[in-house]
Amino acid sequence: GRVEVPDAGIQALVDSSIRNIWQAREIKSGLPVFQVGPTCYRGLWIVDGAFLLEAATMIGAGKQARSGITYMLQQQKPSGAFEVLSPHYFKENGIVLWACARHALLTQDPAWLESVWLQLERAAGHILTLRRRSLENDTALDDGLHPPGEIDGGLSGLATGFNRAEFSNTHWNLVGLRALVEAARWLGKAEAAARWQREYDDFYAAFRRAAARDVQLDPHGHSYVPICMANAGSELPQRAQWTFCHATYPGQIFERNDPLVASTLAMLEATEREGMVYGTGWDATGLWTYFASFYGHAWLWQGKGRKSAQALYAYANHAAPTLVWREEQSLHGAPFRKVGDMPHNWASAEFIRWVIHLLALDRGTELHLLEGFPSEWAGPGMVTRLKGIATPFGPLDLAVRADRKGRMVTVEVEPLAANCSAVIVHRPDGSAVTLDPQRGGRLSWTVAGR
């Protein structure tokens, strides 16, 4: 009942995704935790779990998600490191930082964030340790970033004995440090914010130097940075670009007008088959289904809401008849190949997050509404609602109604908390209207062509 959309197929997938996630929960260490899958992925991976927990929090189950966060934090090593999947999966440290900061914002609970602050700083300290280690190993490619590690999502460091420098861990650890800086500011920790900002700035500068060194062109002339450093064209351009998409959103480490983001998305778009990015995951001749959400979120963050909505429908069209997703699968009509668990609960979490974000996306201190609203949802008598969806500005109640003839759309927004500076409503013609967030409001417009 938290998300209501007028497309029955999309609605069924939202409801199925929620049910699927809750059905897979188990008691671990005395806590109810969300599991990634029911069989081979029966557990809580840090990266998958972070998005499962965000989705649960967004739809009003913040208290239940808190137990998953607590279980996640229990995995920290005495060194401060998180190494659940592998000692070489360095990105878990950044993911935990982002997951905790995001959870605190969505639940509007600075006191809880304060209670885990020392753990978060210890994880951030381990990121600094990794940066120092990069200066002591046998390659200069990764200096100032981290030693060679596990990549995942299409490429493995294990295949080369963890001796190939790569960017995937850099992307997520930058995201984590950025989230820690913002969290420190939110808690009024000025000294900590300044200290971690200096570390982030130095880390980011090292990343941009290495990225500029490794830029390549795809066959269509689009520039991109391969995930493996000094790649020399040995991998498909799109392979394992999941962390770049995450660095774009939710990471927000790039400016919206960064040409590297635009060109990388163009490179990925050029690979599309059946509306999906092709060959980015473990199967070079298949589709990593829920990569569509990473890709679509990046387009949405760049202000391309219509493109994002189209990608959502492509994703929906690749669900199983039981309204869940496999991790990876073949193109329609191709010999059947599969990767991963079935169903894959991260896939379900992505669908929930994506539908909500097409309708409501926080950008700094502003809440932007309907950036990715599908025009098909404005037909005669159609209604779209978000009810009590958790945002950094408190619960959101939003209603979008088309009149019986489909000629007029009316949007209603309930008041939000004082930390929201503006509510920006995006209209189909590309214009936008600003509402006072503390007063909420109602506005209408005529539907073009009707």
Disulfide bonds with the S-S distance in Angstrom:
none
